[in-house]
Amino acid sequence: MKKSLKILYIVLSVIVVLLLVIVIAVNLFADSAVKMAIESAGTKTLQVPVAVDSVNLSILGGKIGFKNLVIDNPPGYKHEKLLELGGAKIAVETGSLLTDIVNIKEIKLDGMNVVLEQRGITSNNIQDIIKSLPAKDDEPNEPSEPAGKKLHIDTLQITNTRVKVKLLPIPGKVDTLTLKLAPIEMTDLGGENDIDTGALISKILLAIAGGIAEQGAGILPDDMLGSLTSQLGKLGALSSSVLEAGKDVGGSVIKGAGDATKGITDGIKGLFKPKEDKDKE
């Protein structure tokens, strides 16, 4: 009897050790896989280098964290970085990690630092990046490579975002401004049409660009703001009221600022509505 119990104890101990080894190995592999997915999808979507220092995935805890996400500027800008984020908190539905669609319950992006750098009268670094993004109704001309797992996000919050604005140096005028964006919250990202990592990154950048356009009315140079608003409109990220207001930006942006800010907010919200909600409108 004692011998049988001893054998059983040894077998159970071996099983526990093997399970621990498997969990550790899976976590290490998963951390690397998530890091690679973020960097690869972000770089391909935005067409600028995207890097993450480290990723920590807790499969049993249903949590993902990463440190130091950096998005580089396009070539030709003085500042090397467009965006820096020290870390993020992501809560995942654990069971969905084994399925084709990963359900993310919550993403919190807090303390993001963005540099908006003007180049020329109307162009800037954010505009140069988002103009390469496909419009929301565009269909790809050729089948793309598999994008990996699809994502559905219940809630995404972007808080405490600071934007350092570097304007063209003009004698007698301030060339550096700071904007603090209002909190951004999006829900049901993906809806019926679940998105991939690249699409999620582009939506986050578009939301930030929309926040800059909204809060920059009457602060940023008219030509710069009008050009950014126009580009967001081409991507389907703005409502028609903003596009009309944007036509006046070259002459008197402040006149249309009230309508513009409301329209931008409505447009950004509309961009992320589930498909069935859009059909009802």
PyRosetta script that sets phi, psi and omega in degrees:
from pyrosetta import init, pose_from_sequence

init()
pose = pose_from_sequence("MKKSLKILYIVLSVIVVLLLVIVIAVNLFADSAVKMAIESAGTKTLQVPVAVDSVNLSILGGKIGFKNLVIDNPPGYKHEKLLELGGAKIAVETGSLLTDIVNIKEIKLDGMNVVLEQRGITSNNIQDIIKSLPAKDDEPNEPSEPAGKKLHIDTLQITNTRVKVKLLPIPGKVDTLTLKLAPIEMTDLGGENDIDTGALISKILLAIAGGIAEQGAGILPDDMLGSLTSQLGKLGALSSSVLEAGKDVGGSVIKGAGDATKGITDGIKGLFKPKEDKDKE")
pose.set_psi(1, -47.3)
pose.set_omega(1, -179.7)
pose.set_phi(2, -63.7)
pose.set_psi(2, -36.3)
pose.set_omega(2, 180.0)
pose.set_phi(3, -65.6)
pose.set_psi(3, -39.8)
pose.set_omega(3, 179.7)
pose.set_phi(4, -64.5)
pose.set_psi(4, -42.4)
pose.set_omega(4, 179.2)
pose.set_phi(5, -64.2)
pose.set_psi(5, -38.0)
pose.set_omega(5, 179.9)
pose.set_phi(6, -64.9)
pose.set_psi(6, -42.1)
pose.set_omega(6, 178.4)
pose.set_phi(7, -63.7)
pose.set_psi(7, -42.8)
pose.set_omega(7, 179.5)
pose.set_phi(8, -62.1)
pose.set_psi(8, -41.1)
pose.set_omega(8, 179.1)
pose.set_phi(9, -62.3)
pose.set_psi(9, -43.2)
pose.set_omega(9, 179.8)
pose.set_phi(10, -63.8)
pose.set_psi(10, -44.5)
pose.set_omega(10, -179.7)
pose.set_phi(11, -61.3)
pose.set_psi(11, -46.2)
pose.set_omega(11, 179.9)
pose.set_phi(12, -63.4)
pose.set_psi(12, -39.2)
pose.set_omega(12, 178.9)
pose.set_phi(13, -62.6)
pose.set_psi(13, -43.0)
pose.set_omega(13, 178.8)
pose.set_phi(14, -62.8)
pose.set_psi(14, -42.4)
pose.set_omega(14, 179.7)
pose.set_phi(15, -61.8)
pose.set_psi(15, -44.5)
pose.set_omega(15, 179.8)
pose.set_phi(16, -61.6)
pose.set_psi(16, -44.9)
pose.set_omega(16, 179.7)
pose.set_phi(17, -62.1)
pose.set_psi(17, -43.6)
pose.set_omega(17, 179.1)
pose.set_phi(18, -61.8)
pose.set_psi(18, -41.7)
pose.set_omega(18, 178.9)
pose.set_phi(19, -62.7)
pose.set_psi(19, -41.7)
pose.set_omega(19, 178.4)
pose.set_phi(20, -63.0)
pose.set_psi(20, -42.2)
pose.set_omega(20, 178.7)
pose.set_phi(21, -62.6)
pose.set_psi(21, -42.5)
pose.set_omega(21, 179.8)
pose.set_phi(22, -63.2)
pose.set_psi(22, -45.9)
pose.set_omega(22, -179.6)
pose.set_phi(23, -60.8)
pose.set_psi(23, -44.6)
pose.set_omega(23, 179.9)
pose.set_phi(24, -63.9)
pose.set_psi(24, -43.8)
pose.set_omega(24, -179.3)
pose.set_phi(25, -64.2)
pose.set_psi(25, -43.3)
pose.set_omega(25, 179.5)
pose.set_phi(26, -62.9)
pose.set_psi(26, -42.9)
pose.set_omega(26, 179.6)
pose.set_phi(27, -61.8)
pose.set_psi(27, -43.9)
pose.set_omega(27, -179.9)
pose.set_phi(28, -63.7)
pose.set_psi(28, -43.7)
pose.set_omega(28, 179.6)
pose.set_phi(29, -66.9)
pose.set_psi(29, -41.8)
pose.set_omega(29, -178.5)
pose.set_phi(30, -65.2)
pose.set_psi(30, -40.5)
pose.set_omega(30, 177.5)
pose.set_phi(31, -56.4)
pose.set_psi(31, -47.3)
pose.set_omega(31, -179.1)
pose.set_phi(32, -65.0)
pose.set_psi(32, -39.3)
pose.set_omega(32, -178.5)
pose.set_phi(33, -66.6)
pose.set_psi(33, -42.5)
pose.set_omega(33, 179.5)
pose.set_phi(34, -66.2)
pose.set_psi(34, -42.8)
pose.set_omega(34, 177.9)
pose.set_phi(35, -58.4)
pose.set_psi(35, -46.1)
pose.set_omega(35, -179.3)
pose.set_phi(36, -65.1)
pose.set_psi(36, -38.1)
pose.set_omega(36, -179.5)
pose.set_phi(37, -64.5)
pose.set_psi(37, -43.8)
pose.set_omega(37, 179.8)
pose.set_phi(38, -63.3)
pose.set_psi(38, -47.9)
pose.set_omega(38, -176.8)
pose.set_phi(39, -66.9)
pose.set_psi(39, -44.2)
pose.set_omega(39, -177.4)
pose.set_phi(40, -67.9)
pose.set_psi(40, -48.4)
pose.set_omega(40, -178.5)
pose.set_phi(41, -66.4)
pose.set_psi(41, -41.4)
pose.set_omega(41, -179.9)
pose.set_phi(42, -64.1)
pose.set_psi(42, -45.0)
pose.set_omega(42, -179.7)
pose.set_phi(43, -64.4)
pose.set_psi(43, -42.3)
pose.set_omega(43, -179.4)
pose.set_phi(44, -67.8)
pose.set_psi(44, -39.3)
pose.set_omega(44, -177.1)
pose.set_phi(45, -73.4)
pose.set_psi(45, -47.3)
pose.set_omega(45, -174.8)
pose.set_phi(46, -88.9)
pose.set_psi(46, -14.6)
pose.set_omega(46, 179.5)
pose.set_phi(47, 62.3)
pose.set_psi(47, 28.8)
pose.set_omega(47, 170.2)
pose.set_phi(48, -139.4)
pose.set_psi(48, 156.3)
pose.set_omega(48, -179.4)
pose.set_phi(49, -61.0)
pose.set_psi(49, 133.8)
pose.set_omega(49, 175.0)
pose.set_phi(50, -124.9)
pose.set_psi(50, 129.6)
pose.set_omega(50, -176.1)
pose.set_phi(51, -137.1)
pose.set_psi(51, 149.7)
pose.set_omega(51, 175.7)
pose.set_phi(52, -129.9)
pose.set_psi(52, 133.3)
pose.set_omega(52, -179.9)
pose.set_phi(53, -65.5)
pose.set_psi(53, -51.0)
pose.set_omega(53, -177.6)
pose.set_phi(54, -156.6)
pose.set_psi(54, 154.6)
pose.set_omega(54, 178.2)
pose.set_phi(55, -127.9)
pose.set_psi(55, 138.9)
pose.set_omega(55, 177.9)
pose.set_phi(56, -125.4)
pose.set_psi(56, 109.8)
pose.set_omega(56, 179.7)
pose.set_phi(57, -107.2)
pose.set_psi(57, 120.7)
pose.set_omega(57, 174.4)
pose.set_phi(58, -103.5)
pose.set_psi(58, 100.4)
pose.set_omega(58, -176.5)
pose.set_phi(59, -64.9)
pose.set_psi(59, -45.0)
pose.set_omega(59, -179.1)
pose.set_phi(60, -68.6)
pose.set_psi(60, -35.1)
pose.set_omega(60, -178.9)
pose.set_phi(61, -84.9)
pose.set_psi(61, -12.6)
pose.set_omega(61, -179.2)
pose.set_phi(62, 66.8)
pose.set_psi(62, 37.1)
pose.set_omega(62, -178.2)
pose.set_phi(63, -130.6)
pose.set_psi(63, 144.5)
pose.set_omega(63, 174.3)
pose.set_phi(64, -128.3)
pose.set_psi(64, 134.2)
pose.set_omega(64, 175.0)
pose.set_phi(65, -133.5)
pose.set_psi(65, 148.7)
pose.set_omega(65, 173.4)
pose.set_phi(66, -139.4)
pose.set_psi(66, 159.0)
pose.set_omega(66, -178.9)
pose.set_phi(67, -120.1)
pose.set_psi(67, 136.1)
pose.set_omega(67, 170.7)
pose.set_phi(68, 57.0)
pose.set_psi(68, 72.0)
pose.set_omega(68, 170.5)
pose.set_phi(69, -83.7)
pose.set_psi(69, 130.0)
pose.set_omega(69, -178.7)
pose.set_phi(70, -131.0)
pose.set_psi(70, 131.0)
pose.set_omega(70, 173.0)
pose.set_phi(71, -113.7)
pose.set_psi(71, 122.4)
pose.set_omega(71, -177.8)
pose.set_phi(72, -78.0)
pose.set_psi(72, 160.6)
pose.set_omega(72, 173.7)
pose.set_phi(73, -78.4)
pose.set_psi(73, 156.8)
pose.set_omega(73, 170.4)
pose.set_phi(74, -65.0)
pose.set_psi(74, 162.5)
pose.set_omega(74, 178.1)
pose.set_phi(75, -60.4)
pose.set_psi(75, 148.0)
pose.set_omega(75, 174.6)
pose.set_phi(76, 100.0)
pose.set_psi(76, -1.7)
pose.set_omega(76, 179.5)
pose.set_phi(77, -104.4)
pose.set_psi(77, 150.0)
pose.set_omega(77, -177.5)
pose.set_phi(78, -69.7)
pose.set_psi(78, -40.0)
pose.set_omega(78, 179.8)
pose.set_phi(79, -82.9)
pose.set_psi(79, 134.9)
pose.set_omega(79, -177.8)
pose.set_phi(80, -73.9)
pose.set_psi(80, -35.5)
pose.set_omega(80, -173.7)
pose.set_phi(81, -107.7)
pose.set_psi(81, 139.1)
pose.set_omega(81, 171.9)
pose.set_phi(82, -89.7)
pose.set_psi(82, -43.2)
pose.set_omega(82, -172.8)
pose.set_phi(83, -145.1)
pose.set_psi(83, 139.9)
pose.set_omega(83, 175.0)
pose.set_phi(84, -135.5)
pose.set_psi(84, 134.6)
pose.set_omega(84, 178.5)
pose.set_phi(85, -133.7)
pose.set_psi(85, 120.4)
pose.set_omega(85, -175.8)
pose.set_phi(86, -65.0)
pose.set_psi(86, -35.6)
pose.set_omega(86, -178.7)
pose.set_phi(87, -172.8)
pose.set_psi(87, 172.6)
pose.set_omega(87, -179.9)
pose.set_phi(88, -148.5)
pose.set_psi(88, 155.1)
pose.set_omega(88, 175.7)
pose.set_phi(89, -117.0)
pose.set_psi(89, 124.7)
pose.set_omega(89, -176.7)
pose.set_phi(90, -131.0)
pose.set_psi(90, 125.2)
pose.set_omega(90, 177.6)
pose.set_phi(91, -106.6)
pose.set_psi(91, 124.9)
pose.set_omega(91, -174.8)
pose.set_phi(92, -115.9)
pose.set_psi(92, 144.9)
pose.set_omega(92, 172.7)
pose.set_phi(93, -75.5)
pose.set_psi(93, 108.6)
pose.set_omega(93, -169.2)
pose.set_phi(94, -53.7)
pose.set_psi(94, -44.6)
pose.set_omega(94, -177.6)
pose.set_phi(95, -60.6)
pose.set_psi(95, -29.4)
pose.set_omega(95, -176.5)
pose.set_phi(96, -74.3)
pose.set_psi(96, -14.0)
pose.set_omega(96, 179.2)
pose.set_phi(97, -63.3)
pose.set_psi(97, -22.7)
pose.set_omega(97, -179.2)
pose.set_phi(98, -94.3)
pose.set_psi(98, 1.8)
pose.set_omega(98, -178.7)
pose.set_phi(99, -108.3)
pose.set_psi(99, 176.7)
pose.set_omega(99, 180.0)
pose.set_phi(100, -74.1)
pose.set_psi(100, -24.4)
pose.set_omega(100, -179.5)
pose.set_phi(101, -117.0)
pose.set_psi(101, 116.2)
pose.set_omega(101, 179.3)
pose.set_phi(102, -88.4)
pose.set_psi(102, 122.2)
pose.set_omega(102, 178.6)
pose.set_phi(103, -93.3)
pose.set_psi(103, 116.3)
pose.set_omega(103, 178.6)
pose.set_phi(104, -99.8)
pose.set_psi(104, 117.6)
pose.set_omega(104, -176.1)
pose.set_phi(105, -72.9)
pose.set_psi(105, -35.8)
pose.set_omega(105, -176.3)
pose.set_phi(106, -158.9)
pose.set_psi(106, 137.7)
pose.set_omega(106, 171.3)
pose.set_phi(107, -124.5)
pose.set_psi(107, 127.9)
pose.set_omega(107, 177.1)
pose.set_phi(108, -120.2)
pose.set_psi(108, 116.6)
pose.set_omega(108, 177.4)
pose.set_phi(109, -113.0)
pose.set_psi(109, 106.9)
pose.set_omega(109, -174.0)
pose.set_phi(110, -121.7)
pose.set_psi(110, 136.5)
pose.set_omega(110, 174.6)
pose.set_phi(111, 79.3)
pose.set_psi(111, 37.1)
pose.set_omega(111, 179.2)
pose.set_phi(112, -77.4)
pose.set_psi(112, 138.8)
pose.set_omega(112, 176.2)
pose.set_phi(113, -114.2)
pose.set_psi(113, 124.8)
pose.set_omega(113, -176.5)
pose.set_phi(114, -122.6)
pose.set_psi(114, 140.8)
pose.set_omega(114, 173.7)
pose.set_phi(115, -113.3)
pose.set_psi(115, 116.9)
pose.set_omega(115, 175.3)
pose.set_phi(116, -100.3)
pose.set_psi(116, 110.6)
pose.set_omega(116, -174.6)
pose.set_phi(117, -112.7)
pose.set_psi(117, 123.1)
pose.set_omega(117, 179.2)
pose.set_phi(118, -80.8)
pose.set_psi(118, 139.3)
pose.set_omega(118, 174.5)
pose.set_phi(119, -139.5)
pose.set_psi(119, 113.6)
pose.set_omega(119, -172.0)
pose.set_phi(120, 81.3)
pose.set_psi(120, 179.3)
pose.set_omega(120, -175.9)
pose.set_phi(121, -68.2)
pose.set_psi(121, -40.7)
pose.set_omega(121, -172.7)
pose.set_phi(122, -113.5)
pose.set_psi(122, -20.7)
pose.set_omega(122, -172.2)
pose.set_phi(123, -90.1)
pose.set_psi(123, 158.4)
pose.set_omega(123, 176.9)
pose.set_phi(124, -156.6)
pose.set_psi(124, 169.1)
pose.set_omega(124, -173.3)
pose.set_phi(125, -65.1)
pose.set_psi(125, -42.0)
pose.set_omega(125, -179.8)
pose.set_phi(126, -64.4)
pose.set_psi(126, -43.3)
pose.set_omega(126, 179.7)
pose.set_phi(127, -61.7)
pose.set_psi(127, -40.3)
pose.set_omega(127, 179.4)
pose.set_phi(128, -62.1)
pose.set_psi(128, -32.4)
pose.set_omega(128, 179.6)
pose.set_phi(129, -78.9)
pose.set_psi(129, -47.7)
pose.set_omega(129, -174.0)
pose.set_phi(130, -71.5)
pose.set_psi(130, -19.3)
pose.set_omega(130, -179.6)
pose.set_phi(131, -70.6)
pose.set_psi(131, -15.7)
pose.set_omega(131, 177.1)
pose.set_phi(132, -88.5)
pose.set_psi(132, -7.0)
pose.set_omega(132, 179.6)
pose.set_phi(133, -77.7)
pose.set_psi(133, 146.0)
pose.set_omega(133, 178.9)
pose.set_phi(134, -72.4)
pose.set_psi(134, 145.2)
pose.set_omega(134, 173.2)
pose.set_phi(135, -64.4)
pose.set_psi(135, 156.4)
pose.set_omega(135, -171.2)
pose.set_phi(136, -63.7)
pose.set_psi(136, -24.6)
pose.set_omega(136, -178.0)
pose.set_phi(137, -98.4)
pose.set_psi(137, -0.7)
pose.set_omega(137, -178.7)
pose.set_phi(138, -70.4)
pose.set_psi(138, 141.1)
pose.set_omega(138, 174.1)
pose.set_phi(139, -107.8)
pose.set_psi(139, 139.1)
pose.set_omega(139, 179.0)
pose.set_phi(140, -63.2)
pose.set_psi(140, 140.5)
pose.set_omega(140, -179.6)
pose.set_phi(141, -71.3)
pose.set_psi(141, -32.9)
pose.set_omega(141, -179.4)
pose.set_phi(142, -128.0)
pose.set_psi(142, 150.0)
pose.set_omega(142, 177.3)
pose.set_phi(143, -59.0)
pose.set_psi(143, 132.2)
pose.set_omega(143, -179.7)
pose.set_phi(144, -89.7)
pose.set_psi(144, 166.8)
pose.set_omega(144, 177.1)
pose.set_phi(145, -67.7)
pose.set_psi(145, 154.1)
pose.set_omega(145, 177.9)
pose.set_phi(146, -53.0)
pose.set_psi(146, 132.2)
pose.set_omega(146, -174.4)
pose.set_phi(147, -93.9)
pose.set_psi(147, 8.4)
pose.set_omega(147, -178.9)
pose.set_phi(148, 85.7)
pose.set_psi(148, -160.4)
pose.set_omega(148, -177.3)
pose.set_phi(149, -67.0)
pose.set_psi(149, 147.0)
pose.set_omega(149, 174.1)
pose.set_phi(150, -85.4)
pose.set_psi(150, 157.2)
pose.set_omega(150, -177.6)
pose.set_phi(151, -124.7)
pose.set_psi(151, 146.1)
pose.set_omega(151, 167.5)
pose.set_phi(152, -130.8)
pose.set_psi(152, 126.0)
pose.set_omega(152, -176.0)
pose.set_phi(153, -113.9)
pose.set_psi(153, 121.3)
pose.set_omega(153, 178.5)
pose.set_phi(154, -68.9)
pose.set_psi(154, -49.8)
pose.set_omega(154, -178.2)
pose.set_phi(155, -143.1)
pose.set_psi(155, 136.1)
pose.set_omega(155, 174.8)
pose.set_phi(156, -130.3)
pose.set_psi(156, 125.2)
pose.set_omega(156, -179.1)
pose.set_phi(157, -119.4)
pose.set_psi(157, 132.5)
pose.set_omega(157, 176.0)
pose.set_phi(158, -120.7)
pose.set_psi(158, 113.7)
pose.set_omega(158, -174.7)
pose.set_phi(159, -128.4)
pose.set_psi(159, 157.2)
pose.set_omega(159, 176.5)
pose.set_phi(160, 52.4)
pose.set_psi(160, 48.1)
pose.set_omega(160, 177.6)
pose.set_phi(161, -89.8)
pose.set_psi(161, 123.8)
pose.set_omega(161, 178.6)
pose.set_phi(162, -109.3)
pose.set_psi(162, 133.0)
pose.set_omega(162, -179.1)
pose.set_phi(163, -117.0)
pose.set_psi(163, 117.4)
pose.set_omega(163, 174.6)
pose.set_phi(164, -92.6)
pose.set_psi(164, 117.9)
pose.set_omega(164, -177.0)
pose.set_phi(165, -101.3)
pose.set_psi(165, 120.9)
pose.set_omega(165, 177.0)
pose.set_phi(166, -107.9)
pose.set_psi(166, 109.3)
pose.set_omega(166, -177.8)
pose.set_phi(167, -94.9)
pose.set_psi(167, 168.1)
pose.set_omega(167, 175.8)
pose.set_phi(168, -63.8)
pose.set_psi(168, 137.6)
pose.set_omega(168, 179.6)
pose.set_phi(169, -69.7)
pose.set_psi(169, 116.2)
pose.set_omega(169, 177.9)
pose.set_phi(170, -124.0)
pose.set_psi(170, 125.3)
pose.set_omega(170, -178.6)
pose.set_phi(171, -53.2)
pose.set_psi(171, 131.0)
pose.set_omega(171, 177.6)
pose.set_phi(172, 85.2)
pose.set_psi(172, -0.4)
pose.set_omega(172, -179.3)
pose.set_phi(173, -124.9)
pose.set_psi(173, 149.1)
pose.set_omega(173, 178.3)
pose.set_phi(174, -68.5)
pose.set_psi(174, 135.0)
pose.set_omega(174, 179.6)
pose.set_phi(175, -112.3)
pose.set_psi(175, 2.9)
pose.set_omega(175, 176.8)
pose.set_phi(176, -133.4)
pose.set_psi(176, 124.8)
pose.set_omega(176, 179.0)
pose.set_phi(177, -127.5)
pose.set_psi(177, 159.1)
pose.set_omega(177, 175.0)
pose.set_phi(178, -128.6)
pose.set_psi(178, 128.2)
pose.set_omega(178, 175.2)
pose.set_phi(179, -114.2)
pose.set_psi(179, 140.3)
pose.set_omega(179, 170.1)
pose.set_phi(180, -112.3)
pose.set_psi(180, 114.6)
pose.set_omega(180, -174.7)
pose.set_phi(181, -73.8)
pose.set_psi(181, 146.4)
pose.set_omega(181, 173.6)
pose.set_phi(182, -65.9)
pose.set_psi(182, 153.0)
pose.set_omega(182, 178.5)
pose.set_phi(183, -56.0)
pose.set_psi(183, 141.7)
pose.set_omega(183, 178.2)
pose.set_phi(184, -115.7)
pose.set_psi(184, 129.8)
pose.set_omega(184, 177.0)
pose.set_phi(185, -132.2)
pose.set_psi(185, 129.8)
pose.set_omega(185, 178.2)
pose.set_phi(186, -126.3)
pose.set_psi(186, 143.1)
pose.set_omega(186, -178.7)
pose.set_phi(187, -127.4)
pose.set_psi(187, 155.6)
pose.set_omega(187, 176.8)
pose.set_phi(188, 53.0)
pose.set_psi(188, 47.8)
pose.set_omega(188, 177.3)
pose.set_phi(189, -69.5)
pose.set_psi(189, 123.4)
pose.set_omega(189, -176.4)
pose.set_phi(190, 108.9)
pose.set_psi(190, -46.7)
pose.set_omega(190, -178.8)
pose.set_phi(191, 55.4)
pose.set_psi(191, -128.4)
pose.set_omega(191, 178.0)
pose.set_phi(192, -78.5)
pose.set_psi(192, -24.7)
pose.set_omega(192, -179.4)
pose.set_phi(193, -103.0)
pose.set_psi(193, 90.1)
pose.set_omega(193, -175.8)
pose.set_phi(194, -63.8)
pose.set_psi(194, 146.3)
pose.set_omega(194, -173.1)
pose.set_phi(195, -105.9)
pose.set_psi(195, 166.3)
pose.set_omega(195, 175.7)
pose.set_phi(196, -104.8)
pose.set_psi(196, -179.2)
pose.set_omega(196, -175.4)
pose.set_phi(197, -62.1)
pose.set_psi(197, -41.6)
pose.set_omega(197, 179.7)
pose.set_phi(198, -61.8)
pose.set_psi(198, -43.7)
pose.set_omega(198, 179.3)
pose.set_phi(199, -64.7)
pose.set_psi(199, -36.6)
pose.set_omega(199, 178.2)
pose.set_phi(200, -63.8)
pose.set_psi(200, -44.4)
pose.set_omega(200, 179.6)
pose.set_phi(201, -62.1)
pose.set_psi(201, -41.5)
pose.set_omega(201, 179.8)
pose.set_phi(202, -66.6)
pose.set_psi(202, -36.9)
pose.set_omega(202, 178.3)
pose.set_phi(203, -65.0)
pose.set_psi(203, -39.2)
pose.set_omega(203, 178.4)
pose.set_phi(204, -63.7)
pose.set_psi(204, -44.5)
pose.set_omega(204, -179.7)
pose.set_phi(205, -66.1)
pose.set_psi(205, -38.4)
pose.set_omega(205, 177.5)
pose.set_phi(206, -64.6)
pose.set_psi(206, -38.5)
pose.set_omega(206, 178.4)
pose.set_phi(207, -64.1)
pose.set_psi(207, -40.6)
pose.set_omega(207, 178.1)
pose.set_phi(208, -66.0)
pose.set_psi(208, -43.3)
pose.set_omega(208, 178.1)
pose.set_phi(209, -61.1)
pose.set_psi(209, -39.3)
pose.set_omega(209, 177.0)
pose.set_phi(210, -64.5)
pose.set_psi(210, -39.0)
pose.set_omega(210, 177.6)
pose.set_phi(211, -64.2)
pose.set_psi(211, -38.3)
pose.set_omega(211, 177.8)
pose.set_phi(212, -65.5)
pose.set_psi(212, -44.7)
pose.set_omega(212, 179.7)
pose.set_phi(213, -62.6)
pose.set_psi(213, -38.1)
pose.set_omega(213, -179.4)
pose.set_phi(214, -67.4)
pose.set_psi(214, -50.2)
pose.set_omega(214, -174.2)
pose.set_phi(215, -86.3)
pose.set_psi(215, -7.9)
pose.set_omega(215, 177.9)
pose.set_phi(216, -89.8)
pose.set_psi(216, -5.1)
pose.set_omega(216, -179.9)
pose.set_phi(217, -60.6)
pose.set_psi(217, 125.6)
pose.set_omega(217, -179.5)
pose.set_phi(218, 82.6)
pose.set_psi(218, -3.0)
pose.set_omega(218, -179.7)
pose.set_phi(219, -116.9)
pose.set_psi(219, -50.0)
pose.set_omega(219, 179.6)
pose.set_phi(220, -77.9)
pose.set_psi(220, 156.9)
pose.set_omega(220, 177.6)
pose.set_phi(221, -55.7)
pose.set_psi(221, 141.6)
pose.set_omega(221, -175.5)
pose.set_phi(222, -55.6)
pose.set_psi(222, -48.2)
pose.set_omega(222, -176.8)
pose.set_phi(223, -64.3)
pose.set_psi(223, -40.3)
pose.set_omega(223, -179.6)
pose.set_phi(224, -65.6)
pose.set_psi(224, -45.6)
pose.set_omega(224, -179.3)
pose.set_phi(225, -66.7)
pose.set_psi(225, -41.7)
pose.set_omega(225, -179.8)
pose.set_phi(226, -63.4)
pose.set_psi(226, -39.0)
pose.set_omega(226, 179.5)
pose.set_phi(227, -67.2)
pose.set_psi(227, -41.3)
pose.set_omega(227, 178.3)
pose.set_phi(228, -65.0)
pose.set_psi(228, -43.5)
pose.set_omega(228, 179.0)
pose.set_phi(229, -61.5)
pose.set_psi(229, -41.2)
pose.set_omega(229, 179.3)
pose.set_phi(230, -63.0)
pose.set_psi(230, -41.9)
pose.set_omega(230, 180.0)
pose.set_phi(231, -65.6)
pose.set_psi(231, -40.8)
pose.set_omega(231, 176.9)
pose.set_phi(232, -63.2)
pose.set_psi(232, -36.8)
pose.set_omega(232, 178.0)
pose.set_phi(233, -64.2)
pose.set_psi(233, -39.0)
pose.set_omega(233, 178.8)
pose.set_phi(234, -63.3)
pose.set_psi(234, -28.8)
pose.set_omega(234, 179.8)
pose.set_phi(235, -85.1)
pose.set_psi(235, -0.2)
pose.set_omega(235, -179.1)
pose.set_phi(236, 76.3)
pose.set_psi(236, 20.5)
pose.set_omega(236, -177.9)
pose.set_phi(237, -94.8)
pose.set_psi(237, -0.4)
pose.set_omega(237, -178.9)
pose.set_phi(238, -129.8)
pose.set_psi(238, 151.9)
pose.set_omega(238, 176.8)
pose.set_phi(239, -80.5)
pose.set_psi(239, 167.6)
pose.set_omega(239, -177.6)
pose.set_phi(240, -63.6)
pose.set_psi(240, -30.4)
pose.set_omega(240, -179.2)
pose.set_phi(241, -64.1)
pose.set_psi(241, -33.6)
pose.set_omega(241, 178.0)
pose.set_phi(242, -72.5)
pose.set_psi(242, -39.4)
pose.set_omega(242, 179.5)
pose.set_phi(243, -61.6)
pose.set_psi(243, -38.9)
pose.set_omega(243, 177.0)
pose.set_phi(244, -66.5)
pose.set_psi(244, -43.6)
pose.set_omega(244, 179.2)
pose.set_phi(245, -64.4)
pose.set_psi(245, -34.4)
pose.set_omega(245, -178.6)
pose.set_phi(246, -66.4)
pose.set_psi(246, -24.8)
pose.set_omega(246, 179.1)
pose.set_phi(247, -65.3)
pose.set_psi(247, -25.7)
pose.set_omega(247, -178.5)
pose.set_phi(248, -90.5)
pose.set_psi(248, -1.0)
pose.set_omega(248, -172.2)
pose.set_phi(249, -63.3)
pose.set_psi(249, -34.4)
pose.set_omega(249, -179.6)
pose.set_phi(250, -62.6)
pose.set_psi(250, -30.6)
pose.set_omega(250, -177.0)
pose.set_phi(251, -102.5)
pose.set_psi(251, -46.0)
pose.set_omega(251, -175.6)
pose.set_phi(252, -153.4)
pose.set_psi(252, 80.0)
pose.set_omega(252, -177.0)
pose.set_phi(253, -66.0)
pose.set_psi(253, -30.7)
pose.set_omega(253, -175.1)
pose.set_phi(254, -66.8)
pose.set_psi(254, -31.7)
pose.set_omega(254, 178.6)
pose.set_phi(255, -57.7)
pose.set_psi(255, -42.8)
pose.set_omega(255, -176.0)
pose.set_phi(256, -94.5)
pose.set_psi(256, 8.4)
pose.set_omega(256, -173.2)
pose.set_phi(257, -62.3)
pose.set_psi(257, -39.0)
pose.set_omega(257, -178.8)
pose.set_phi(258, -62.4)
pose.set_psi(258, -49.4)
pose.set_omega(258, 178.8)
pose.set_phi(259, -66.8)
pose.set_psi(259, -36.4)
pose.set_omega(259, -176.8)
pose.set_phi(260, -64.5)
pose.set_psi(260, -46.4)
pose.set_omega(260, -177.1)
pose.set_phi(261, -64.3)
pose.set_psi(261, -39.9)
pose.set_omega(261, 178.7)
pose.set_phi(262, -66.7)
pose.set_psi(262, -43.2)
pose.set_omega(262, -178.0)
pose.set_phi(263, -65.9)
pose.set_psi(263, -39.7)
pose.set_omega(263, 178.7)
pose.set_phi(264, -62.0)
pose.set_psi(264, -45.3)
pose.set_omega(264, 179.3)
pose.set_phi(265, -60.2)
pose.set_psi(265, -46.8)
pose.set_omega(265, 179.9)
pose.set_phi(266, -63.1)
pose.set_psi(266, -40.0)
pose.set_omega(266, -178.7)
pose.set_phi(267, -65.5)
pose.set_psi(267, -43.4)
pose.set_omega(267, 178.9)
pose.set_phi(268, -63.0)
pose.set_psi(268, -43.0)
pose.set_omega(268, 178.5)
pose.set_phi(269, -61.1)
pose.set_psi(269, -42.1)
pose.set_omega(269, -178.1)
pose.set_phi(270, -64.8)
pose.set_psi(270, -31.6)
pose.set_omega(270, -179.3)
pose.set_phi(271, -62.0)
pose.set_psi(271, -30.9)
pose.set_omega(271, -174.4)
pose.set_phi(272, -104.1)
pose.set_psi(272, 9.3)
pose.set_omega(272, 178.8)
pose.set_phi(273, -69.6)
pose.set_psi(273, 147.7)
pose.set_omega(273, 172.9)
pose.set_phi(274, -60.1)
pose.set_psi(274, 151.4)
pose.set_omega(274, -176.2)
pose.set_phi(275, -57.4)
pose.set_psi(275, -40.2)
pose.set_omega(275, -176.8)
pose.set_phi(276, -66.2)
pose.set_psi(276, -30.6)
pose.set_omega(276, 177.1)
pose.set_phi(277, -68.0)
pose.set_psi(277, -38.6)
pose.set_omega(277, -180.0)
pose.set_phi(278, -64.7)
pose.set_psi(278, -38.8)
pose.set_omega(278, -178.4)
pose.set_phi(279, -64.4)
pose.set_psi(279, -27.5)
pose.set_omega(279, -178.8)
pose.set_phi(280, -75.4)
pose.set_psi(280, -22.5)
pose.set_omega(280, -175.2)
pose.set_phi(281, -73.4)
pose.dump_pdb("model.pdb")
